Structures are given as C-alpha cells and as structure tokens.
Amino acid sequence: MKSLIVFFSHRGENYSVGYIKEGNVEHIAKVIKELTNADIYELVPEVPYSENYRECVKQSVKEMQENSRPMFKNPLPNLDGYDLIYLCYPNWCGSFPRIVATFLEKYDFHNKIIKPLCSHEGSGLARSVDEIKSLTAAEVKPGLAIKGTEAHTSDDKIREWISK
Ligand SMILES: Cc1cc2nc3c(=O)[nH]c(=O)nc-3n(C[C@H](O)[C@H](O)[C@H](O)COP(=O)(O)O)c2cc1C
C-alpha cells in the first residue's frame, strides 16, 4: 500500500506556543514520515496567511464565513498510485483551514483511504472528520487529535494510530 502525507501548517505566532518556525502539524507530519517513509507533500498557500495570530484568526473566520477555496502552490497532477493519504491539518475555527477543502475537492478520492490527523488547542477533531466525509468519496478512518503543545511528545500516540 503506497502512502502520501499531505499537510498544512501555519508557521509564525500561534496559540499557546508563541512564535514557532516549525508548525505543530509540520512537526507531526515529519514524525509520520519517519515512521512510515511515505511521500510527503505540503499545502503551501498561494497567498500566505498572516504570521500574526490575531490577524490569522480574522482571516480564518472570514474564509469560514465565505466558505472560500484558497489555492495552493505547485498542485500535484493527481493522486494516482497512492492508496492511503495521511491528511494532517490544524483545527481552525472548528474544522480545517479552507485550503484543505480546496485540496479535498480538487482530487479524486475513490478507492482511497484518508487517515485524518488534527492538531488543536482544545477542540479536538471537531467537525473536521464529518467534513472530509462530505467532501470526498474516500474511506475515512478514525482520526487522531494532538494538542499543539504536545506535538513534540506524542510519537507513541502517533505510532499506535498509524499501526491501527
Ligand atoms: C486561525 C487559527 C484558528 C484556530 N482555531 C482553533 C479552534 O477553533 N480550536 C482549537 O482547538 N484550536 C484552534 N487553533 C489552534 C491550532 O489548531 C493549534 O495551535 C495547532 O496546533 C496549530 O498547528 P500548526 O502550528 O501546524 O498550524 C487555531 C489556530 C489558528 C492559527
């Protein structure tokens, strides 16, 4: 089974952790990479989100209200050859940032499995798993929620989730 890790992560000022050069999800995605040796792909927004936390929350609220579909740079041509996608994202306003919705709608997920991983600061996976199910035809496996403040101490949890 060939796997791909797809992640979006916000570097800069973040909730509870101050200014970080490596995003929490970015760190977790790299742990999954180490554990699985899967290919890895980052969703990089064409228009960057603000590094300032409050400004970024404002942008997030606006994109949620508008249900917008911000585009990412260097899109993959397709997901051919991959059976399993580890989809890794931060919880933004109760689900994933809209750039992840752009990704989910752009590709064909028939006969693919998605394992969702959400980093958060209290809300867990929230609406995100239901939303993945509503936007794709993928088989969606149980998700894993990891607090951003625990991103660097959760390797065992991640390993166990991967093995399920
Ligand atoms: C714009 C924005 C909105 C957020 N909304 C939520 C939220 O609704 N619930 C929650 O638990 N955490 C929320 N957070 C916290 C992030 O989910 C958490 O810090 C996560 O670990 C960030 O991962 P990253 O560094 O990879 O972006 C929010 C953070 C940002 C920047």
The ligand as a MOL file (V3000), in Angstrom:
LIG
                    3D

  0  0  0     0  0            999 V3000
M  V30 BEGIN CTAB
M  V30 COUNTS 31 33 0 0 0
M  V30 BEGIN ATOM
M  V30 1 C -6.5350 30.8030 12.7670 0
M  V30 2 C -6.4950 29.8090 13.8970 0
M  V30 3 C -7.6850 29.2660 14.3810 0
M  V30 4 C -7.6550 28.3040 15.3970 0
M  V30 5 N -8.8460 27.7730 15.8470 0
M  V30 6 C -8.8110 26.7850 16.7720 0
M  V30 7 C -10.0240 26.1710 17.2290 0
M  V30 8 O -11.1360 26.5190 16.8130 0
M  V30 9 N -9.9330 25.1750 18.1420 0
M  V30 10 C -8.7310 24.7470 18.6540 0
M  V30 11 O -8.7030 23.8340 19.4630 0
M  V30 12 N -7.5610 25.3220 18.2430 0
M  V30 13 C -7.5700 26.3170 17.3220 0
M  V30 14 N -6.4000 26.8970 16.9030 0
M  V30 15 C -5.1110 26.3930 17.4520 0
M  V30 16 C -4.4080 25.4490 16.4680 0
M  V30 17 O -5.2880 24.4500 15.9890 0
M  V30 18 C -3.2180 24.7740 17.1510 0
M  V30 19 O -2.3640 25.7490 17.6910 0
M  V30 20 C -2.4450 23.8690 16.1860 0
M  V30 21 O -1.5220 23.0950 16.9310 0
M  V30 22 C -1.7000 24.6710 15.1320 0
M  V30 23 O -0.9480 23.8450 14.2730 0
M  V30 24 P 0.1280 24.4720 13.2470 0
M  V30 25 O 1.2070 25.1060 14.0840 0
M  V30 26 O 0.6470 23.3330 12.4720 0
M  V30 27 O -0.6040 25.4500 12.3780 0
M  V30 28 C -6.4160 27.8840 15.9390 0
M  V30 29 C -5.2100 28.4510 15.4590 0
M  V30 30 C -5.2500 29.4070 14.4530 0
M  V30 31 C -3.9620 29.9980 13.9520 0
M  V30 END ATOM
M  V30 BEGIN BOND
M  V30 1 1 1 2
M  V30 2 1 2 3
M  V30 3 2 2 30
M  V30 4 2 3 4
M  V30 5 1 4 5
M  V30 6 1 4 28
M  V30 7 2 5 6
M  V30 8 1 6 7
M  V30 9 1 6 13
M  V30 10 2 7 8
M  V30 11 1 7 9
M  V30 12 1 9 10
M  V30 13 2 10 11
M  V30 14 1 10 12
M  V30 15 2 12 13
M  V30 16 1 13 14
M  V30 17 1 14 15
M  V30 18 1 14 28
M  V30 19 1 15 16
M  V30 20 1 16 17
M  V30 21 1 16 18
M  V30 22 1 18 19
M  V30 23 1 18 20
M  V30 24 1 20 21
M  V30 25 1 20 22
M  V30 26 1 22 23
M  V30 27 1 23 24
M  V30 28 2 24 25
M  V30 29 1 24 26
M  V30 30 1 24 27
M  V30 31 2 28 29
M  V30 32 1 29 30
M  V30 33 1 30 31
M  V30 END BOND
M  V30 END CTAB
M  END
